[in-house]
Amino acid sequence: MIARGGKAVYGAPLGILMLEARFARVPGDMGNGLTWPFPVLYRVVRGASPERVVLDGARGLLPDFVAAARDLVDLGVEAITTNCGFLSLFQAELAAAVGVPVATSSLMQVPWVQATLPPGRRVGVVTVSAPSLTARHLEAAGAPIDTPIAGTEGGQEFFRVLIKAEKHELDTALAEADILAAGRDLVARHPEVGAIVLECTNMPPYAAALQAELGLPVYDIYTLVAWLHGGIRPRRF
């Protein structure tokens, strides 16, 4: 039997571009390697802080993300994703630059989930920062620009730790409370919401609690990456 070569790293076909941050990443968070039931390769994009990407629109960072993605592909990954939903802004450019499948943002699921819903129901989005999530981000992900949105920017913990970097520690109970509050606000203002997509890649640890709280399907970066990985490594039956 002949083993094929040509890569620097084997057995980890999915690459994740990471923002530069130091807050705690619990299992379920995209940046915790224990989250994934398959191996992944990480690459931190230096200078790409959450505040710069989310609040400042990732201005000037495209070349850095392209370089990091190309580095991962050179190592041997067969698909690329990122750990911030606001990087939907770079979807077209990254896909054009690296020559492998790219899924930058959980927001890409909005039109897919919408297709599953009955007439009169809509997909809503819970994000880390509603004021920062613009029509440009939604359009780049293929989502309607009038998608209902609620954010955690007014909460006690999630936004303060992840975006403002006020501390490295994360109170997960308070973080969950912030996300549940955003979900309740979303459906109160938009009772037509029939499913939710979580923009933030740090939200999957709280997806089950939100689904139980609202009784609605909840999709996040975990569901997107599981789909992406399923295409490059189909299950053998």
Buried (B, 14 or more C-beta within 10 A) or exposed (E): EEEEEEBEBEEBBBBBBBBEBEBBBBEBBBBBEEBBEBEBBBBBBEEBBBBBBBBEBBEEBBEBBBEBBBBBBEBBBBBBBBBBBBBBBBBEBBBEBBEBBBBBBBBBBBBBBBEEBEEEBBBBBBBBBBEBBEEEBBEBBBBBEEBBBBBBBEBBBBBBBBBEBEEEEBBBEBBBBBBBBBBBBBBEEBEEBBBBBBBBBBBBBBBEBBBEBBEBBBBBBBBBBEBBBEEBEEEEE
